[in-house]
Amino acid sequence: MSIIGGYQSDLDLQKVKYVGDFPVENSLGGFGETTGTGNNYQLALNPPISKYREGLPLEVKFHAVNTGTATLNVDGKGAVPLKKISNGVLVPLEAGDIKAAIHYLVYDGTSFQVATGILPSFSIDPATEAKPGIAGIATQTETIQGTNDEKFVTPLKLAAYISDKITGLWKDKGTINCSTNPVYPAAKKGDAYTVSSAGLIGGAGGEPVQVRDVIYCTADTTSGTSAQVAANWNIVQANLDQATETVAGILRIATQTQVNTGSDDATAVTPKKLKSLLATLLIEASETVSGLARIATQQLVNSGLDDKHYVTPLKLATLLELQTGNKLLFKNVGTVGVPVGSGTQEVELGASYTLLAGELKNKQGLRICGNGEFQPQNRKTFRIYIGSWLLISNTIEQSPTGSFQFEIVFYKITTYQLKGWASLLINDTPPEIKHVQTAGLAVDTEDTVIRTTGQSSREQPGSVVRYNLTIEKLV
């Protein structure tokens, strides 16, 4: 029989009697050559199939190579996607999968699986430390550098790498007798000699060596003295000397007892033992424990209340020199050039004094006195404070020159109250005299600042050229 557009078989299916819906087309299959444009292939069979059935086999001669995803329409039953198996998964075709050749197809119910004519596609992940995979071969440079961790090293490149690395390693050249002070021998890099008799190597001016010391060559060299070729040699000592202040050598680690006593001069101190020693020394001194303490200030020495600081001879002499019948607490002499305010700004005159908490126990009193001289210009006001309390103030009008002096005497009558009198004299003006009574100072439990200030009433300030202040505790 002639073939027009393909055939299924010589069997006349119309003469076959079927029992039920027997899929005879699935058993017989079909063959034909495609037509169509692009990736939309068409196939006509004679006789045509009645419908797409799952498992339907077809041998198809494709007339053109596909350029991407493709479909096949058999006998006008509808375009069906062509797919392939890749890594165990059914996926659409890629360009070039279909050749101008015969392919075997099977209908799976939704697509035609191309069962022959397509090379299987497998994807293998790169090898890692956790799983096997693929990797490229490392170059010789990569093998030598040793920085690439993703490629394989072949035996050839590994052998070349090892050969390069062992070049220059020690090569035993035997012994050398240094008792005759020989010069360094001619050698290649890596040549090594063991000293058999002690002496000098490199001639009469060479390095001392002992039995079993090793000299080895670090660069190809000719023979020569120490001055000529010693830079090409190293000496490894086998018999190390005990270190001294003049000889480099070995040392044993000192025990904690040796570190603490500080009498041993032939052992080494480690950081741990040094820290342990310092920890025992860096403690605060007391009446029963030796340790560290700061030098007392003159104020602390004068107050006589501190029992944690050292008193220096200078501060002790100052205290004894300045003491009178009463106990001197503070003395400031000869302060020069203190401005009396800029405009109406009130400024401190000289150093202030901090009356320490407890200095006026047992209802003792204080005497505060001072004097000084001031430059001319403008009205000036002087004030004396204890804590936040203004004890006394006085003002002098403009004067060419002037002097001032003041005295305040008071006693503590209660824990929070001071009572007494104060006077302030500026030039020949009538002195300012008044009674002093404070409250809420808490001098037994809090430090209290005693200070004096000056103030000018205009923009052109005057200044104090001499200022003395004395503070005594009345006993």
ZALUM-871575 format. One record per residue (C-alpha): residue number from 1; chain; x, y, z. Coordinates in Angstrom, 2 decimals. Last residue first. Example, Ala and Ser with C-alpha at 12.3 -4.5 7.8 and 13.67 -1.06 7.14 Angstrom:
! ZALUM-871575
(2 "A" (13.67 -1.06 7.14))
(1 "A" (12.30 -4.50 7.80))
//
This chain:
! ZALUM-871575
(475 "A" (41.04 76.61 121.23))
(474 "A" (40.11 79.00 118.41))
(473 "A" (40.71 77.60 114.95))
(472 "A" (42.63 80.07 112.84))
(471 "A" (42.13 81.37 109.30))
(470 "A" (44.56 83.87 107.78))
(469 "A" (44.13 85.81 104.53))
(468 "A" (46.52 88.28 102.91))
(467 "A" (45.96 90.29 99.72))
(466 "A" (48.21 92.66 97.84))
(465 "A" (47.73 94.20 94.38))
(464 "A" (43.93 93.95 94.33))
(463 "A" (42.51 95.15 91.04))
(462 "A" (40.33 97.89 89.58))
(461 "A" (37.78 97.32 86.92))
(460 "A" (36.81 99.75 84.15))
(459 "A" (33.32 98.56 83.17))
(458 "A" (31.73 99.92 86.32))
(457 "A" (30.58 98.83 89.78))
(456 "A" (33.64 96.86 90.77))
(455 "A" (33.39 93.66 92.81))
(454 "A" (35.60 91.76 95.21))
(453 "A" (35.24 88.38 96.84))
(452 "A" (36.34 86.50 99.95))
(451 "A" (36.02 82.76 100.63))
(450 "A" (35.34 80.16 103.33))
(449 "A" (34.03 76.83 101.95))
(448 "A" (32.23 74.33 104.23))
(447 "A" (32.73 70.53 104.24))
(446 "A" (29.74 68.67 105.68))
(445 "A" (29.03 66.64 108.84))
(444 "A" (30.14 68.80 111.78))
(443 "A" (29.91 72.05 109.83))
(442 "A" (26.18 71.50 109.27))
(441 "A" (25.77 75.06 107.95))
(440 "A" (22.02 75.31 108.71))
(439 "A" (22.10 78.55 110.67))
(438 "A" (24.30 81.63 110.84))
(437 "A" (24.77 84.50 113.27))
(436 "A" (27.23 87.33 112.85))
(435 "A" (26.98 90.62 114.74))
(434 "A" (28.01 93.74 112.90))
(433 "A" (30.86 96.14 112.34))
(432 "A" (31.43 98.05 109.10))
(431 "A" (34.35 100.35 109.79))
(430 "A" (33.95 104.13 109.35))
(429 "A" (35.86 105.12 106.23))
(428 "A" (39.58 105.61 106.58))
(427 "A" (40.56 103.20 103.86))
(426 "A" (38.17 100.20 103.89))
(425 "A" (37.47 98.62 107.31))
(424 "A" (35.47 95.39 107.74))
(423 "A" (34.32 94.06 111.11))
(422 "A" (32.63 90.80 112.14))
(421 "A" (30.96 89.47 115.29))
(420 "A" (29.99 86.11 116.78))
(419 "A" (27.53 83.21 116.31))
(418 "A" (27.68 79.97 114.34))
(417 "A" (24.71 77.54 114.09))
(416 "A" (24.18 74.04 112.67))
(415 "A" (25.59 71.77 115.39))
(414 "A" (24.93 74.39 118.04))
(413 "A" (26.84 77.32 119.59))
(412 "A" (29.75 77.25 117.19))
(411 "A" (31.90 80.26 117.94))
(410 "A" (32.63 83.41 115.96))
(409 "A" (35.39 85.88 115.22))
(408 "A" (35.59 87.86 111.98))
(407 "A" (38.32 90.35 111.12))
(406 "A" (38.72 92.67 108.14))
(405 "A" (41.26 94.93 106.49))
(404 "A" (41.20 97.19 103.48))
(403 "A" (43.54 99.47 101.63))
(402 "A" (43.12 102.28 99.17))
(401 "A" (44.26 104.21 96.20))
(400 "A" (42.76 107.02 94.13))
(399 "A" (39.27 106.49 95.55))
(398 "A" (35.85 105.99 94.01))
(397 "A" (33.26 105.00 96.64))
(396 "A" (33.94 102.32 99.16))
(395 "A" (31.61 99.36 99.82))
(394 "A" (31.41 96.98 102.72))
(393 "A" (30.35 93.33 103.15))
(392 "A" (29.99 90.90 106.08))
(391 "A" (29.26 87.26 106.86))
(390 "A" (27.44 86.37 103.65))
(389 "A" (26.23 82.82 104.29))
(388 "A" (26.27 80.22 101.50))
(387 "A" (29.31 78.45 102.94))
(386 "A" (31.22 81.04 104.90))
(385 "A" (31.37 84.26 102.90))
(384 "A" (33.38 87.54 103.11))
(383 "A" (32.52 90.49 100.86))
(382 "A" (34.35 93.49 99.40))
(381 "A" (32.70 96.17 97.25))
(380 "A" (34.46 98.68 95.03))
(379 "A" (33.45 102.00 93.44))
(378 "A" (35.53 103.16 90.60))
(377 "A" (39.11 103.41 89.71))
(376 "A" (42.13 102.96 91.95))
(375 "A" (44.29 99.90 92.65))
(374 "A" (43.73 97.85 95.79))
(373 "A" (45.65 97.02 98.95))
(372 "A" (45.24 94.11 101.33))
(371 "A" (44.08 92.78 104.68))
(370 "A" (42.91 89.58 106.32))
(369 "A" (41.24 87.97 109.31))
(368 "A" (39.13 84.90 110.00))
(367 "A" (38.98 83.64 113.58))
(366 "A" (37.04 80.43 114.14))
(365 "A" (35.32 78.76 117.09))
(364 "A" (35.23 75.48 118.95))
(363 "A" (31.90 73.97 120.08))
(362 "A" (33.33 70.51 120.85))
(361 "A" (33.76 69.82 117.14))
(360 "A" (34.75 72.64 114.85))
(359 "A" (36.98 70.66 112.45))
(358 "A" (34.28 68.00 112.04))
(357 "A" (33.61 68.45 108.34))
(356 "A" (36.56 70.14 106.68))
(355 "A" (36.66 73.92 106.38))
(354 "A" (37.54 74.44 102.74))
(353 "A" (39.64 77.54 102.19))
(352 "A" (39.44 79.91 99.21))
(351 "A" (42.48 81.07 97.29))
(350 "A" (42.89 84.69 96.28))
(349 "A" (40.05 87.15 95.91))
(348 "A" (37.16 85.51 94.05))
(347 "A" (35.22 87.52 91.51))
(346 "A" (31.90 89.42 91.45))
(345 "A" (31.01 90.74 88.00))
(344 "A" (29.57 94.27 87.94))
(343 "A" (31.84 95.54 85.17))
(342 "A" (34.80 93.27 85.19))
(341 "A" (35.46 92.29 88.77))
(340 "A" (38.08 93.23 91.33))
(339 "A" (40.97 91.72 89.45))
(338 "A" (43.60 89.79 91.48))
(337 "A" (47.04 91.12 90.61))
(336 "A" (49.05 89.92 93.56))
(335 "A" (48.48 87.30 96.28))
(334 "A" (50.96 88.10 99.04))
(333 "A" (50.16 85.64 101.78))
(332 "A" (47.54 82.90 102.11))
(331 "A" (47.35 81.26 105.53))
(330 "A" (45.07 78.41 106.57))
(329 "A" (44.22 76.33 109.60))
(328 "A" (46.36 77.85 112.34))
(327 "A" (45.54 76.39 115.75))
(326 "A" (45.44 79.08 118.42))
(325 "A" (48.44 80.03 120.52))
(324 "A" (50.29 80.39 117.26))
(323 "A" (51.17 77.85 114.59))
(322 "A" (52.80 79.10 111.43))
(321 "A" (56.24 77.59 111.90))
(320 "A" (54.90 74.28 113.20))
(319 "A" (52.53 73.83 110.25))
(318 "A" (55.15 74.84 107.70))
(317 "A" (57.68 72.47 109.27))
(316 "A" (55.20 69.60 109.02))
(315 "A" (54.47 70.48 105.40))
(314 "A" (58.14 70.47 104.51))
(313 "A" (58.96 67.32 106.48))
(312 "A" (56.25 65.41 104.57))
(311 "A" (53.09 64.12 106.25))
(310 "A" (51.78 60.86 104.77))
(309 "A" (48.07 60.30 104.23))
(308 "A" (45.50 57.97 105.87))
(307 "A" (44.80 59.48 109.34))
(306 "A" (43.26 62.81 108.28))
(305 "A" (41.89 65.10 111.03))
(304 "A" (44.93 67.26 111.89))
(303 "A" (43.44 70.24 110.08))
(302 "A" (46.83 71.76 109.29))
(301 "A" (48.16 68.57 107.76))
(300 "A" (45.00 68.13 105.66))
(299 "A" (45.25 71.74 104.49))
(298 "A" (48.94 71.33 103.68))
(297 "A" (48.01 68.41 101.44))
(296 "A" (48.85 64.89 102.60))
(295 "A" (51.13 62.71 100.52))
(294 "A" (49.32 59.64 99.22))
(293 "A" (49.42 56.16 100.74))
(292 "A" (50.57 52.73 99.65))
(291 "A" (51.03 49.60 101.73))
(290 "A" (52.26 48.11 104.99))
(289 "A" (49.42 46.71 107.09))
(288 "A" (48.79 47.17 110.85))
(287 "A" (48.36 50.92 111.22))
(286 "A" (47.04 51.12 107.68))
(285 "A" (48.52 51.33 104.20))
(284 "A" (46.29 50.90 101.18))
(283 "A" (47.17 47.99 98.98))
(282 "A" (49.34 47.86 95.88))
(281 "A" (52.05 45.64 97.35))
(280 "A" (50.29 42.26 97.48))
(279 "A" (48.79 42.75 94.01))
(278 "A" (52.20 43.81 92.73))
(277 "A" (53.64 40.42 93.67))
(276 "A" (50.83 38.50 91.94))
(275 "A" (51.19 40.66 88.84))
(274 "A" (54.92 39.88 88.71))
(273 "A" (54.17 36.17 89.09))
(272 "A" (51.74 36.22 86.16))
(271 "A" (53.99 38.39 83.96))
(270 "A" (56.87 35.89 84.32))
(269 "A" (60.11 36.72 86.16))
(268 "A" (63.27 34.98 84.86))
(267 "A" (65.96 33.37 87.02))
(266 "A" (69.59 34.24 87.83))
(265 "A" (69.30 37.39 89.96))
(264 "A" (67.50 36.00 93.03))
(263 "A" (67.00 38.33 96.03))
(262 "A" (63.66 39.91 95.11))
(261 "A" (61.87 38.23 98.03))
(260 "A" (58.50 38.19 96.23))
(259 "A" (59.92 37.01 92.91))
(258 "A" (61.94 34.23 94.57))
(257 "A" (58.88 33.13 96.54))
(256 "A" (56.74 33.11 93.38))
(255 "A" (59.28 30.78 91.75))
(254 "A" (61.55 32.11 89.01))
(253 "A" (61.48 30.67 85.51))
(252 "A" (64.84 29.17 84.48))
(251 "A" (67.11 31.14 82.17))
(250 "A" (69.00 30.33 78.97))
(249 "A" (71.72 32.30 77.24))
(248 "A" (72.93 35.73 76.14))
(247 "A" (76.10 36.69 77.98))
(246 "A" (76.87 40.12 79.54))
(245 "A" (74.23 40.46 82.27))
(244 "A" (74.19 36.71 82.60))
(243 "A" (72.38 33.92 80.76))
(242 "A" (73.42 30.33 81.43))
(241 "A" (75.05 29.01 78.28))
(240 "A" (73.25 27.01 75.59))
(239 "A" (74.80 23.78 74.33))
(238 "A" (73.07 22.83 71.06))
(237 "A" (73.40 26.26 69.49))
(236 "A" (72.13 26.70 65.96))
(235 "A" (74.41 28.94 63.91))
(234 "A" (73.23 30.59 60.71))
(233 "A" (75.23 31.22 57.53))
(232 "A" (75.09 33.46 54.46))
(231 "A" (75.64 36.71 56.45))
(230 "A" (78.84 35.13 57.82))
(229 "A" (80.37 35.38 54.31))
(228 "A" (83.14 38.01 54.31))
(227 "A" (83.50 39.24 57.91))
(226 "A" (83.18 35.67 59.19))
(225 "A" (85.94 34.52 56.88))
(224 "A" (85.46 32.91 53.51))
(223 "A" (84.32 29.98 51.41))
(222 "A" (81.98 30.74 48.54))
(221 "A" (78.25 31.00 49.05))
(220 "A" (74.83 29.70 48.07))
(219 "A" (72.36 31.11 50.56))
(218 "A" (71.12 30.06 54.04))
(217 "A" (74.04 27.71 54.86))
(216 "A" (73.91 25.78 58.12))
(215 "A" (76.08 25.73 61.21))
(214 "A" (75.16 23.21 63.89))
(213 "A" (76.36 23.09 67.52))
(212 "A" (77.12 19.54 68.66))
(211 "A" (80.43 20.58 70.32))
(210 "A" (80.55 24.33 70.98))
(209 "A" (80.82 27.41 68.75))
(208 "A" (82.48 30.82 69.14))
(207 "A" (81.86 33.19 66.20))
(206 "A" (84.71 34.36 63.96))
(205 "A" (87.65 36.75 64.36))
(204 "A" (90.26 33.99 64.18))
(203 "A" (88.51 32.42 61.20))
(202 "A" (84.86 32.01 60.34))
(201 "A" (83.99 29.38 62.92))
(200 "A" (85.72 29.60 66.30))
(199 "A" (86.45 26.75 68.67))
(198 "A" (84.77 23.62 69.98))
(197 "A" (85.42 20.23 68.36))
(196 "A" (82.94 18.12 66.38))
(195 "A" (80.69 20.97 65.15))
(194 "A" (77.85 19.66 62.98))
(193 "A" (77.73 20.93 59.39))
(192 "A" (74.66 21.84 57.31))
(191 "A" (74.21 22.51 53.58))
(190 "A" (70.76 24.03 52.96))
(189 "A" (71.82 26.66 50.40))
(188 "A" (74.98 25.45 48.74))
(187 "A" (78.41 25.61 50.31))
(186 "A" (82.00 26.89 50.20))
(185 "A" (83.37 26.38 53.68))
(184 "A" (83.32 29.00 56.47))
(183 "A" (86.83 29.74 57.70))
(182 "A" (88.47 27.35 60.19))
(181 "A" (89.30 28.25 63.81))
(180 "A" (91.63 25.25 64.42))
(179 "A" (89.39 23.91 67.21))
(178 "A" (86.45 24.28 64.80))
(177 "A" (86.48 20.71 63.50))
(176 "A" (83.57 20.31 61.06))
(175 "A" (81.21 17.37 60.88))
(174 "A" (79.09 15.83 58.12))
(173 "A" (77.50 17.52 55.14))
(172 "A" (73.92 16.86 56.25))
(171 "A" (71.59 18.57 53.80))
(170 "A" (69.19 20.96 55.42))
(169 "A" (66.38 22.17 53.22))
(168 "A" (67.24 24.42 50.27))
(167 "A" (65.04 22.64 47.72))
(166 "A" (62.40 20.77 49.71))
(165 "A" (59.73 23.27 48.71))
(164 "A" (60.30 23.18 44.95))
(163 "A" (60.21 19.39 44.83))
(162 "A" (57.05 19.42 46.93))
(161 "A" (55.31 21.74 44.46))
(160 "A" (56.45 19.80 41.41))
(159 "A" (55.21 16.56 42.97))
(158 "A" (51.86 18.15 43.79))
(157 "A" (51.54 19.45 40.22))
(156 "A" (52.07 16.01 38.75))
(155 "A" (49.91 14.23 41.34))
(154 "A" (46.97 16.50 40.42))
(153 "A" (45.58 19.14 42.77))
(152 "A" (41.80 19.61 42.68))
(151 "A" (40.08 23.01 42.77))
(150 "A" (37.83 24.85 45.26))
(149 "A" (40.14 25.80 48.16))
(148 "A" (42.47 28.19 46.29))
(147 "A" (45.06 29.92 48.53))
(146 "A" (47.94 27.43 48.37))
(145 "A" (50.19 29.75 46.35))
(144 "A" (52.15 26.81 44.91))
(143 "A" (49.07 24.88 43.80))
(142 "A" (47.44 28.01 42.38))
(141 "A" (50.60 28.73 40.38))
(140 "A" (50.73 25.13 39.15))
(139 "A" (47.12 25.43 37.96))
(138 "A" (44.34 23.74 39.90))
(137 "A" (42.14 21.16 38.18))
(136 "A" (38.45 22.01 38.10))
(135 "A" (35.84 20.77 40.52))
(134 "A" (32.82 18.48 40.53))
(133 "A" (30.83 17.15 43.45))
(132 "A" (31.08 15.30 46.74))
(131 "A" (29.49 16.76 49.89))
(130 "A" (30.50 18.45 53.18))
(129 "A" (34.00 19.71 52.37))
(128 "A" (32.65 21.04 49.09))
(127 "A" (32.47 19.75 45.51))
(126 "A" (30.63 21.89 42.97))
(125 "A" (27.09 20.73 42.20))
(124 "A" (26.42 18.19 39.46))
(123 "A" (23.73 18.99 36.86))
(122 "A" (22.59 16.19 34.58))
(121 "A" (20.92 16.47 31.20))
(120 "A" (20.21 13.25 29.34))
(119 "A" (20.99 13.43 25.61))
(118 "A" (17.85 13.85 23.56))
(117 "A" (17.12 11.48 20.63))
(116 "A" (14.81 9.19 22.50))
(115 "A" (11.98 9.46 25.06))
(114 "A" (10.54 12.86 24.14))
(113 "A" (7.64 13.08 26.59))
(112 "A" (4.47 14.34 24.88))
(111 "A" (2.43 16.36 27.36))
(110 "A" (-0.67 16.32 29.59))
(109 "A" (-1.82 12.67 29.72))
(108 "A" (1.61 11.10 29.47))
(107 "A" (1.82 10.87 25.63))
(106 "A" (4.95 8.96 24.56))
(105 "A" (7.41 10.19 21.93))
(104 "A" (10.23 8.46 19.99))
(103 "A" (12.32 10.84 17.93))
(102 "A" (13.27 10.52 14.24))
(101 "A" (15.59 13.20 12.86))
(100 "A" (15.83 16.91 12.14))
(99 "A" (16.94 17.34 15.77))
(98 "A" (14.80 18.32 18.76))
(97 "A" (16.86 19.36 21.83))
(96 "A" (18.42 22.25 19.90))
(95 "A" (16.84 25.07 21.94))
(94 "A" (15.54 23.80 25.27))
(93 "A" (12.54 21.57 25.79))
(92 "A" (10.18 21.99 28.74))
(91 "A" (10.92 20.11 32.00))
(90 "A" (10.06 16.71 33.52))
(89 "A" (12.32 16.18 36.56))
(88 "A" (14.76 13.33 37.24))
(87 "A" (17.80 15.49 36.64))
(86 "A" (16.33 16.51 33.24))
(85 "A" (13.55 14.44 31.63))
(84 "A" (12.14 15.97 28.43))
(83 "A" (9.02 17.86 27.32))
(82 "A" (6.93 18.56 24.18))
(81 "A" (3.81 20.54 24.96))
(80 "A" (0.51 19.42 23.32))
(79 "A" (-1.22 21.41 20.56))
(78 "A" (-4.76 20.18 19.91))
(77 "A" (-6.48 17.18 18.36))
(76 "A" (-5.86 18.47 14.81))
(75 "A" (-4.46 15.15 13.64))
(74 "A" (-1.52 15.42 16.06))
(73 "A" (-0.53 18.90 17.32))
(72 "A" (3.02 18.99 18.77))
(71 "A" (4.41 21.79 20.93))
(70 "A" (7.85 23.42 21.44))
(69 "A" (9.97 25.36 23.94))
(68 "A" (13.03 26.83 22.23))
(67 "A" (14.74 26.91 18.85))
(66 "A" (13.56 23.53 17.63))
(65 "A" (15.32 21.73 14.77))
(64 "A" (13.22 21.11 11.67))
(63 "A" (11.35 18.34 9.78))
(62 "A" (10.80 16.11 12.77))
(61 "A" (10.38 12.41 12.03))
(60 "A" (7.99 11.17 14.68))
(59 "A" (7.61 7.70 16.14))
(58 "A" (4.56 7.86 18.37))
(57 "A" (3.43 6.00 21.49))
(56 "A" (0.02 6.67 23.20))
(55 "A" (0.46 5.93 26.92))
(54 "A" (-2.31 8.30 28.01))
(53 "A" (-4.82 8.61 25.14))
(52 "A" (-5.11 11.57 22.81))
(51 "A" (-8.18 11.16 20.56))
(50 "A" (-9.53 9.29 17.53))
(49 "A" (-6.16 8.92 15.88))
(48 "A" (-5.99 9.57 12.14))
(47 "A" (-5.81 6.80 9.52))
(46 "A" (-3.48 7.98 8.22))
(45 "A" (-1.54 10.24 10.57))
(44 "A" (-1.10 14.02 10.29))
(43 "A" (1.56 15.76 12.44))
(42 "A" (1.97 19.44 13.31))
(41 "A" (4.97 21.18 15.02))
(40 "A" (4.70 24.61 16.63))
(39 "A" (8.37 25.43 17.25))
(38 "A" (8.70 27.56 14.13))
(37 "A" (6.26 26.69 11.39))
(36 "A" (4.35 23.48 10.71))
(35 "A" (5.05 20.06 9.24))
(34 "A" (5.94 16.85 10.90))
(33 "A" (6.75 13.45 9.48))
(32 "A" (4.78 10.35 10.44))
(31 "A" (4.64 7.17 12.45))
(30 "A" (1.98 5.67 14.64))
(29 "A" (1.25 3.63 17.76))
(28 "A" (-0.23 0.14 17.40))
(27 "A" (-0.71 -0.61 21.08))
(26 "A" (-1.89 2.81 22.10))
(25 "A" (-4.15 2.98 19.06))
(24 "A" (-5.82 -0.24 20.25))
(23 "A" (-7.08 1.53 23.34))
(22 "A" (-9.86 -0.95 24.18))
(21 "A" (-12.98 1.05 25.12))
(20 "A" (-15.32 -1.95 25.54))
(19 "A" (-14.97 -5.00 23.34))
(18 "A" (-13.73 -3.84 19.96))
(17 "A" (-14.44 -5.47 16.57))
(16 "A" (-11.69 -4.83 14.04))
(15 "A" (-12.83 -4.17 10.48))
(14 "A" (-12.57 -0.42 10.86))
(13 "A" (-9.03 -0.85 12.20))
(12 "A" (-7.83 -2.06 8.83))
(11 "A" (-4.41 -3.48 9.74))
(10 "A" (-1.59 -2.48 7.44))
(9 "A" (-0.16 -0.25 10.21))
(8 "A" (-0.17 3.31 11.48))
(7 "A" (0.79 5.27 8.44))
(6 "A" (2.31 8.49 7.30))
(5 "A" (1.23 11.51 5.22))
(4 "A" (0.28 9.32 2.27))
(3 "A" (2.00 5.94 2.28))
(2 "A" (1.13 3.59 -0.58))
(1 "A" (0.00 0.00 0.00))
//
